[in-house]
Amino acid sequence: MVTTNRSCNNIPRSALRDGATGVTYLDIRIGDDGWADSVRVSRSSGRADLDRAALACARGWYFREGPVWQQARIEWWVRRVMPG
């Protein structure tokens, strides 16, 4: 299994509001066509909204080469947005 270095920018509004941080670990099965075929959380960030966003993001990843199974570590560092 190989660890991929990718990022996600689909930060949930609830996480933005709360200034949430966390790390979601994913297991990703790559299909014959190179797209993420199966994605599952292997270790939760502790927040369901961040985990769901990580899953949604990784489902859209394309892999040109590599093993069938890969892992991803997605770090969430969100700056709290204060209403003005």
N, C-alpha and C positions, 0 to 999 in steps of 0.2 A: 504494500500500500504506500502511496506517495502523498505527501501533503502539498496541496495547491495554495498558491498565494494570490488570492483574489479579494476584491472588496465589494461591499454592498452600500448603496446610497439610499435605499428605501427605508429610512428610519421612521418608525411609527410615530404618529402625532402624540400618542400617550407617553412614549419614551422621551420625546422632545419636551413635553410639558413637565415631566418628572425629573428631567436631567439624568436619565438612567444611564448606567454603564453595565457592561457585562461581556462575556465571551461565550459564543455558541460554537460547539464542535459538531461537525456534520460528517456522516459517511455518505459517499456519493458513488453510485454505480454508473459507469459510463456505457452507453449503448453502442452498438456497432456503427451507428451514424455519427458518433462523437458527442452527442448531446447527453446531458445528465438524465439518466433513465429512471433512477430511483434515488431519492434523497431522504435521509432520516437523521434525526438529532441523536448524536452519540453521547453528548454531555450538554445539559441545558445551561443557559445563562442565568436561570432563576426567574426569568420573566417570559411569560408565554408570548407577549407581543414581539419581543426581540427574536425569539426562536421561530415564530411564524414568519417574520420578515426574512430571516436567514434562509429558511426553507424556500420561500418564494423566490428569493434572489438566486440561489444556487440552481434551481430548476431551469433557469434560463442560461446557464453556462454551457459553453461549447469547449471541448477538449480536442485539439488536433492530434495529439498522440499521448501515449502513456498507458498505464495499466487499467484494467477494468474497474478496480476499486481505488478511489482516492479519498483523502480526508481534507477537510477545510476547517480552519480556525478563523472565525469571524469576530473581530473585536468591535464592540459598540462603545464609543465615547461620545456622549451627547452633551452639549452645553445647554443648560436650562435657558429657555426663552421666557423672559419676564414680560408680562403684558405692559404696554406702554401707554 
